[in-house]
Each structure stands twice: as C-alpha cells, then as structure tokens.
C-alpha cells in the first residue's frame, strides 16, 4: 500500500534536511511525497504593488518547487517514489489541512524551524502551529542539520495515567515496522507502585504492542521531565522519540512554556507527535 507523505517547505536547509530524512526513512517503501509551499500575503485591492509582489513570489515559488522535485528525484533510488508539488495561496496551516484531507496524507514531515527560525527557539512558530492544530495526522519533526540514522530504538514516554487506543498507537507501530525498531516504553517513576488504573493502562498498551519488540523502563523522578527524557535518550541510544499529543501532555506543556524553560528540551533526534 502506497504511503502519502507531506513535506511542507520554505526552501530552507532545515526543510531539505527533513526531506532527506523522509526519503531515507521510507527508502524501501512505495510512497508519494508532496512538496507544499505556501505563498500568502495580505493583498489590498487598491495596491498594484501588492498584487505584483504576490505574482513574483508565486512564480519564484513555482520555480523552486520544480527544482526541489527534480533534486528529490535524483536523491532516491526507489522507482516507487513519486513526487508532486503543491503551491498554495492560503496560510500554511490552512494549506496543510487541505492537503492532508485532499491527498489522504499519512504523515507530515517537517523541520524544527524554517529560514527565519531564531536560534534560541527549539521549534519554529510554524512547527508549533502544526503540532497544536492537527488532530488527524501524525507529524514527524526532524532536528536542524540532522544526519539520518536508522531508527532502531524508538522511545515512548508515558506515565500510564492515560488510556491509549489502538488508533493512537498505530503511527508508532507503523514507523517501528519500517526498520524493525525496538519500542522502549519509559515511565517516570513518581511513586513506588502503579495504581490500579495505571496497571490497566499498561496492560492495554502492552496488548497493542503484542506483535512488536518492546521493553519497559523506569526512570527516577527529576525536577524537570526534559532532563529525564534527555538522559533516557543518551542511556539507551534512542534514535527517535514518540509521544501522543493530548491535553496536559508533555508536548502541550513544552510548546506553551516560556522560552527560558524550553531551552532545556531541544530535540536532538526526530520527534514523532501523534494526534490524540
């Protein structure tokens, strides 16, 4: 079955890194990759300058999308990789939403920040907006200048306080299936024993992962969850981080925290955000 992968691009090095990662991640899979660029400025009906500028921007974007498609075609050895381009005049969020629906997108792959990304921000504003807005399509975020490493170990942090349905776990298991990855479930140990609810949620999670290579890990409680997860990534040589984005989740907290607190969690590995 062919996969449909959306690649939002602003033609920055970071978005190209995300593209390269996607091509290598799905190197042996039949896929259609969609390059999406959004050209959106507020145009006054009375402003000829605005209209001319928009026309120039659209022509430039069309040329860059064509060049990007040609570059991607020469960067893959898989004859079952197809590439399409989408040039939208909508804002990025609307453009992505419409593309996901129209082309039945399975996964959005994007960089941590774009051409104008400030160094101190761990995610660019567009990345944060996509994370917060999508509840029907997983998003894979690729760190800046990240060199592809086969994701043999995928970490899935959880406190077991939440029940996960099979549909929420499926994006994780599908990625694990690509390269026979091991799934490392990491629980931050806040109490000595799990409650009855936590035990039940753990049992259900294990049933979802029954046909996959997984293991359970306990981490001591730190003052900062970011420190716990970063330590776990280092200790077990984790190649990808996966989390479900739900209300009060770790993801929601880090994208809404003040920037000073965010600095403690710069993604050093690809980060799969699974919608609730």
C-alpha positions, 0 to 999 in steps of 0.5 A, spaced: 500 500 500 502 506 497 504 511 503 502 519 502 507 523 505 507 531 506 513 535 506 511 542 507 517 547 505 520 554 505 526 552 501 530 552 507 536 547 509 532 545 515 526 543 510 531 539 505 534 536 511 527 533 513 526 531 506 532 527 506 530 524 512 523 522 509 526 519 503 531 515 507 526 513 512 521 510 507 527 508 502 524 501 501 517 503 501 512 505 495 510 512 497 508 519 494 511 525 497 508 532 496 512 538 496 507 544 499 509 551 499 505 556 501 505 563 498 500 568 502 500 575 503 495 580 505 493 583 498 489 590 498 485 591 492 487 598 491 495 596 491 498 594 484 504 593 488 501 588 492 498 584 487 505 584 483 509 582 489 504 576 490 505 574 482 513 574 483 513 570 489 508 565 486 512 564 480 519 564 484 515 559 488 513 555 482 520 555 480 523 552 486 518 547 487 520 544 480 527 544 482 526 541 489 522 535 485 527 534 480 533 534 486 528 529 490 528 525 484 535 524 483 536 523 491 532 516 491 533 510 488 526 507 489 522 507 482 516 507 487 517 514 489 513 519 486 513 526 487 508 532 486 508 539 488 503 543 491 503 551 491 498 554 495 495 561 496 492 560 503 496 560 510 500 554 511 496 551 516 490 552 512 494 549 506 496 543 510 489 541 512 487 541 505 492 537 503 492 532 508 484 531 507 485 532 499 491 527 498 489 522 504 496 524 507 499 519 512 504 523 515 507 530 515 514 531 515 517 537 517 523 541 520 524 544 527 524 551 524 524 554 517 529 560 514 527 565 519 527 560 525 531 564 531 536 560 534 534 560 541 527 557 539 527 549 539 521 549 534 519 554 529 512 558 530 510 554 524 512 547 527 508 549 533 502 551 529 502 544 526 503 540 532 497 544 536 492 544 530 492 537 527 488 532 530 488 527 524 495 526 522 501 524 525 507 529 524 514 527 524 519 533 526 526 532 524 532 536 528 536 542 524 542 539 520 540 532 522 544 526 519 539 520 518 540 514 522 536 508 522 531 508 527 532 502 531 530 504 538 524 508 538 522 511 545 515 512 548 514 516 554 508 515 558 506 515 565 500 510 564 495 515 567 492 515 560 488 510 556 491 509 549 487 506 543 489 502 538 488 508 533 493 512 537 498 507 537 498 505 530 503 511 527 508 508 532 507 501 530 507 503 523 514 507 523 517 501 528 515 496 522 519 500 517 526 498 520 524 493 525 525 498 531 525 496 538 519 500 542 522 502 549 516 504 553 519 509 559 515 511 565 517 516 570 517 513 576 513 518 581 511 513 586 513 506 588 507 502 585 502 503 579 495 504 581 490 500 579 488 504 573 495 505 571 496 497 571 490 497 566 493 502 562 499 498 561 496 492 560 492 495 554 498 498 551 502 492 552 496 488 548 497 493 542 504 492 542 503 484 542 506 483 535 512 488 536 519 488 540 518 492 546 521 493 553 519 497 559 523 502 563 523 506 569 526 512 570 527 516 577 523 522 578 527 529 576 525 536 577 524 537 570 521 531 565 526 534 559 532 532 563 529 525 564 527 524 557 534 527 555 538 522 559 533 516 557 535 518 550 543 518 551 542 511 556 539 507 551 541 510 544 534 512 542 534 514 535 527 517 535 522 519 540 514 518 540 509 521 544 501 522 543 499 529 543 493 530 548 491 535 553 496 536 559 501 532 555 508 533 555 508 536 548 502 541 550 506 543 556 513 544 552 510 548 546 506 553 551 512 554 556 516 560 556 522 560 552 527 560 558 524 553 560 524 550 553 531 551 552 532 545 556 528 540 551 531 541 544 530 535 540 536 532 538 533 526 534 526 526 530 520 527 534 514 523 532 507 527 535 501 523 534 494 526 534 490 524 540 
